[in-house]
């Protein structure tokens, strides 16, 4: 039993020493502020190791790319991929005078003028060229307006006042009676005329 306790005690003592050393290392790393300085021994060792690589090409160095490779597009152009969709035009027979700014300006103005003439021709074709006949307008007045005009014939204006015609109560009914009497008389005369030829044999005796 005593041996187990001694072993346990020794184990904890070793753990404490290891913990103390570890803390000392961490504190030293934190306190060291100059990270760019190298010890002489490490510098000499690295220098000796690098001497054997002098004059040799590094396996990690990439070859220098040409300008054409840098500017090369990843996608294939359509005129190379589908040449049947494109037409090749050569400018070998074009003179420098034909490619001047004055020639380009004149060609552009001629093209614009041609486009305007085409538009005017289309407008003229759309317009109907048949002769237009102008007739005198006729106004049809309704019967109701005419009747109102006849009825309002007796209206007079005097001193900015409207004077209506005199209206007699029952006058319109008398006119109707007179018209009926005249119609009855006309009917009687027609009956007499119709009866007349039938009584001609009485006048013969």
TORKOL-4160 file (C-alpha; in steps of 0.2 Angstrom, whole numbers, padded with zeros to 4 digits, m for minus):
205
<pt num="1" X="0000" Y="0000" Z="0000"/>
<pt num="2" X="0014" Y="0012" Z="0004"/>
<pt num="3" X="0023" Y="0008" Z="m0013"/>
<pt num="4" X="0007" Y="0013" Z="m0022"/>
<pt num="5" X="0006" Y="0030" Z="m0013"/>
<pt num="6" X="0024" Y="0034" Z="m0017"/>
<pt num="7" X="0021" Y="0030" Z="m0035"/>
<pt num="8" X="0006" Y="0041" Z="m0036"/>
<pt num="9" X="0016" Y="0055" Z="m0027"/>
<pt num="10" X="0030" Y="0054" Z="m0039"/>
<pt num="11" X="0018" Y="0054" Z="m0054"/>
<pt num="12" X="0010" Y="0071" Z="m0048"/>
<pt num="13" X="0027" Y="0078" Z="m0045"/>
<pt num="14" X="0033" Y="0075" Z="m0063"/>
<pt num="15" X="0016" Y="0082" Z="m0070"/>
<pt num="16" X="0019" Y="0098" Z="m0060"/>
<pt num="17" X="0037" Y="0100" Z="m0066"/>
<pt num="18" X="0031" Y="0097" Z="m0084"/>
<pt num="19" X="0018" Y="0110" Z="m0082"/>
<pt num="20" X="0030" Y="0122" Z="m0075"/>
<pt num="21" X="0042" Y="0120" Z="m0090"/>
<pt num="22" X="0028" Y="0122" Z="m0102"/>
<pt num="23" X="0022" Y="0138" Z="m0095"/>
<pt num="24" X="0040" Y="0145" Z="m0095"/>
<pt num="25" X="0041" Y="0141" Z="m0114"/>
<pt num="26" X="0025" Y="0150" Z="m0118"/>
<pt num="27" X="0030" Y="0165" Z="m0108"/>
<pt num="28" X="0047" Y="0166" Z="m0117"/>
<pt num="29" X="0038" Y="0165" Z="m0134"/>
<pt num="30" X="0026" Y="0179" Z="m0129"/>
<pt num="31" X="0040" Y="0190" Z="m0122"/>
<pt num="32" X="0051" Y="0189" Z="m0138"/>
<pt num="33" X="0046" Y="0204" Z="m0148"/>
<pt num="34" X="0060" Y="0203" Z="m0162"/>
<pt num="35" X="0054" Y="0190" Z="m0174"/>
<pt num="36" X="0065" Y="0195" Z="m0189"/>
<pt num="37" X="0082" Y="0192" Z="m0181"/>
<pt num="38" X="0090" Y="0175" Z="m0184"/>
<pt num="39" X="0104" Y="0167" Z="m0174"/>
<pt num="40" X="0121" Y="0165" Z="m0182"/>
<pt num="41" X="0121" Y="0147" Z="m0181"/>
<pt num="42" X="0104" Y="0145" Z="m0190"/>
<pt num="43" X="0109" Y="0157" Z="m0203"/>
<pt num="44" X="0126" Y="0148" Z="m0207"/>
<pt num="45" X="0116" Y="0131" Z="m0207"/>
<pt num="46" X="0103" Y="0138" Z="m0220"/>
<pt num="47" X="0117" Y="0146" Z="m0230"/>
<pt num="48" X="0126" Y="0130" Z="m0232"/>
<pt num="49" X="0110" Y="0120" Z="m0237"/>
<pt num="50" X="0106" Y="0133" Z="m0250"/>
<pt num="51" X="0124" Y="0133" Z="m0258"/>
<pt num="52" X="0120" Y="0116" Z="m0266"/>
<pt num="53" X="0105" Y="0123" Z="m0276"/>
<pt num="54" X="0114" Y="0137" Z="m0284"/>
<pt num="55" X="0114" Y="0137" Z="m0303"/>
<pt num="56" X="0100" Y="0124" Z="m0304"/>
<pt num="57" X="0082" Y="0126" Z="m0310"/>
<pt num="58" X="0069" Y="0125" Z="m0297"/>
<pt num="59" X="0056" Y="0112" Z="m0299"/>
<pt num="60" X="0042" Y="0124" Z="m0292"/>
<pt num="61" X="0046" Y="0138" Z="m0305"/>
<pt num="62" X="0033" Y="0140" Z="m0318"/>
<pt num="63" X="0039" Y="0144" Z="m0336"/>
<pt num="64" X="0036" Y="0161" Z="m0342"/>
<pt num="65" X="0021" Y="0162" Z="m0353"/>
<pt num="66" X="0021" Y="0172" Z="m0370"/>
<pt num="67" X="0009" Y="0187" Z="m0373"/>
<pt num="68" X="m0001" Y="0176" Z="m0385"/>
<pt num="69" X="m0004" Y="0163" Z="m0372"/>
<pt num="70" X="m0009" Y="0176" Z="m0359"/>
<pt num="71" X="m0022" Y="0184" Z="m0371"/>
<pt num="72" X="m0028" Y="0168" Z="m0378"/>
<pt num="73" X="m0047" Y="0166" Z="m0375"/>
<pt num="74" X="m0053" Y="0151" Z="m0366"/>
<pt num="75" X="m0068" Y="0149" Z="m0377"/>
<pt num="76" X="m0067" Y="0145" Z="m0396"/>
<pt num="77" X="m0073" Y="0159" Z="m0407"/>
<pt num="78" X="m0089" Y="0156" Z="m0417"/>
<pt num="79" X="m0081" Y="0159" Z="m0434"/>
<pt num="80" X="m0068" Y="0145" Z="m0431"/>
<pt num="81" X="m0081" Y="0134" Z="m0423"/>
<pt num="82" X="m0095" Y="0137" Z="m0436"/>
<pt num="83" X="m0086" Y="0143" Z="m0452"/>
<pt num="84" X="m0102" Y="0139" Z="m0463"/>
<pt num="85" X="m0111" Y="0153" Z="m0454"/>
<pt num="86" X="m0099" Y="0167" Z="m0458"/>
<pt num="87" X="m0093" Y="0175" Z="m0474"/>
<pt num="88" X="m0075" Y="0180" Z="m0477"/>
<pt num="89" X="m0072" Y="0197" Z="m0485"/>
<pt num="90" X="m0055" Y="0202" Z="m0491"/>
<pt num="91" X="m0049" Y="0220" Z="m0492"/>
<pt num="92" X="m0034" Y="0217" Z="m0503"/>
<pt num="93" X="m0042" Y="0226" Z="m0518"/>
<pt num="94" X="m0047" Y="0242" Z="m0508"/>
<pt num="95" X="m0036" Y="0257" Z="m0510"/>
<pt num="96" X="m0031" Y="0269" Z="m0496"/>
<pt num="97" X="m0042" Y="0283" Z="m0504"/>
<pt num="98" X="m0057" Y="0272" Z="m0502"/>
<pt num="99" X="m0054" Y="0269" Z="m0484"/>
<pt num="100" X="m0052" Y="0288" Z="m0480"/>
<pt num="101" X="m0063" Y="0298" Z="m0468"/>
<pt num="102" X="m0070" Y="0308" Z="m0482"/>
<pt num="103" X="m0075" Y="0293" Z="m0492"/>
<pt num="104" X="m0083" Y="0285" Z="m0476"/>
<pt num="105" X="m0093" Y="0301" Z="m0473"/>
<pt num="106" X="m0100" Y="0302" Z="m0491"/>
<pt num="107" X="m0105" Y="0284" Z="m0491"/>
<pt num="108" X="m0114" Y="0286" Z="m0474"/>
<pt num="109" X="m0123" Y="0301" Z="m0481"/>
<pt num="110" X="m0128" Y="0292" Z="m0497"/>
<pt num="111" X="m0135" Y="0277" Z="m0487"/>
<pt num="112" X="m0145" Y="0289" Z="m0476"/>
<pt num="113" X="m0152" Y="0298" Z="m0491"/>
<pt num="114" X="m0157" Y="0281" Z="m0499"/>
<pt num="115" X="m0166" Y="0276" Z="m0483"/>
<pt num="116" X="m0176" Y="0292" Z="m0483"/>
<pt num="117" X="m0181" Y="0290" Z="m0501"/>
<pt num="118" X="m0187" Y="0272" Z="m0497"/>
<pt num="119" X="m0198" Y="0279" Z="m0483"/>
<pt num="120" X="m0206" Y="0293" Z="m0493"/>
<pt num="121" X="m0210" Y="0280" Z="m0507"/>
<pt num="122" X="m0219" Y="0269" Z="m0494"/>
<pt num="123" X="m0229" Y="0284" Z="m0488"/>
<pt num="124" X="m0234" Y="0288" Z="m0506"/>
<pt num="125" X="m0240" Y="0271" Z="m0509"/>
<pt num="126" X="m0250" Y="0271" Z="m0494"/>
<pt num="127" X="m0259" Y="0287" Z="m0499"/>
<pt num="128" X="m0275" Y="0285" Z="m0510"/>
<pt num="129" X="m0272" Y="0295" Z="m0526"/>
<pt num="130" X="m0291" Y="0295" Z="m0531"/>
<pt num="131" X="m0299" Y="0312" Z="m0534"/>
<pt num="132" X="m0309" Y="0318" Z="m0519"/>
<pt num="133" X="m0326" Y="0325" Z="m0523"/>
<pt num="134" X="m0333" Y="0338" Z="m0512"/>
<pt num="135" X="m0352" Y="0339" Z="m0511"/>
<pt num="136" X="m0363" Y="0352" Z="m0504"/>
<pt num="137" X="m0369" Y="0347" Z="m0487"/>
<pt num="138" X="m0388" Y="0344" Z="m0485"/>
<pt num="139" X="m0397" Y="0347" Z="m0469"/>
<pt num="140" X="m0413" Y="0338" Z="m0465"/>
<pt num="141" X="m0424" Y="0346" Z="m0453"/>
<pt num="142" X="m0436" Y="0335" Z="m0443"/>
<pt num="143" X="m0455" Y="0337" Z="m0444"/>
<pt num="144" X="m0456" Y="0341" Z="m0426"/>
<pt num="145" X="m0445" Y="0356" Z="m0428"/>
<pt num="146" X="m0455" Y="0362" Z="m0442"/>
<pt num="147" X="m0471" Y="0361" Z="m0432"/>
<pt num="148" X="m0464" Y="0370" Z="m0418"/>
<pt num="149" X="m0458" Y="0384" Z="m0430"/>
<pt num="150" X="m0476" Y="0385" Z="m0437"/>
<pt num="151" X="m0484" Y="0386" Z="m0420"/>
<pt num="152" X="m0472" Y="0399" Z="m0414"/>
<pt num="153" X="m0475" Y="0410" Z="m0429"/>
<pt num="154" X="m0486" Y="0422" Z="m0418"/>
<pt num="155" X="m0472" Y="0425" Z="m0405"/>
<pt num="156" X="m0465" Y="0443" Z="m0405"/>
<pt num="157" X="m0451" Y="0451" Z="m0396"/>
<pt num="158" X="m0453" Y="0469" Z="m0390"/>
<pt num="159" X="m0442" Y="0478" Z="m0378"/>
<pt num="160" X="m0432" Y="0463" Z="m0373"/>
<pt num="161" X="m0449" Y="0454" Z="m0369"/>
<pt num="162" X="m0457" Y="0439" Z="m0377"/>
<pt num="163" X="m0475" Y="0443" Z="m0382"/>
<pt num="164" X="m0485" Y="0427" Z="m0384"/>
<pt num="165" X="m0500" Y="0426" Z="m0396"/>
<pt num="166" X="m0517" Y="0429" Z="m0389"/>
<pt num="167" X="m0526" Y="0412" Z="m0384"/>
<pt num="168" X="m0545" Y="0411" Z="m0384"/>
<pt num="169" X="m0552" Y="0397" Z="m0373"/>
<pt num="170" X="m0562" Y="0385" Z="m0384"/>
<pt num="171" X="m0556" Y="0392" Z="m0401"/>
<pt num="172" X="m0548" Y="0377" Z="m0406"/>
<pt num="173" X="m0564" Y="0367" Z="m0402"/>
<pt num="174" X="m0575" Y="0378" Z="m0413"/>
<pt num="175" X="m0563" Y="0376" Z="m0428"/>
<pt num="176" X="m0565" Y="0357" Z="m0426"/>
<pt num="177" X="m0584" Y="0359" Z="m0426"/>
<pt num="178" X="m0583" Y="0370" Z="m0442"/>
<pt num="179" X="m0572" Y="0358" Z="m0451"/>
<pt num="180" X="m0584" Y="0344" Z="m0446"/>
<pt num="181" X="m0599" Y="0354" Z="m0452"/>
<pt num="182" X="m0591" Y="0357" Z="m0469"/>
<pt num="183" X="m0586" Y="0339" Z="m0470"/>
<pt num="184" X="m0605" Y="0334" Z="m0467"/>
<pt num="185" X="m0611" Y="0346" Z="m0480"/>
<pt num="186" X="m0599" Y="0339" Z="m0493"/>
<pt num="187" X="m0604" Y="0322" Z="m0489"/>
<pt num="188" X="m0623" Y="0327" Z="m0492"/>
<pt num="189" X="m0619" Y="0335" Z="m0508"/>
<pt num="190" X="m0610" Y="0320" Z="m0514"/>
<pt num="191" X="m0625" Y="0309" Z="m0510"/>
<pt num="192" X="m0637" Y="0321" Z="m0519"/>
<pt num="193" X="m0626" Y="0320" Z="m0534"/>
<pt num="194" X="m0626" Y="0302" Z="m0533"/>
<pt num="195" X="m0645" Y="0301" Z="m0532"/>
<pt num="196" X="m0648" Y="0313" Z="m0546"/>
<pt num="197" X="m0646" Y="0302" Z="m0561"/>
<pt num="198" X="m0657" Y="0289" Z="m0554"/>
<pt num="199" X="m0672" Y="0302" Z="m0554"/>
<pt num="200" X="m0670" Y="0308" Z="m0572"/>
<pt num="201" X="m0685" Y="0298" Z="m0578"/>
<pt num="202" X="m0696" Y="0309" Z="m0568"/>
<pt num="203" X="m0691" Y="0324" Z="m0577"/>
<pt num="204" X="m0695" Y="0315" Z="m0594"/>
<pt num="205" X="m0714" Y="0314" Z="m0590"/>
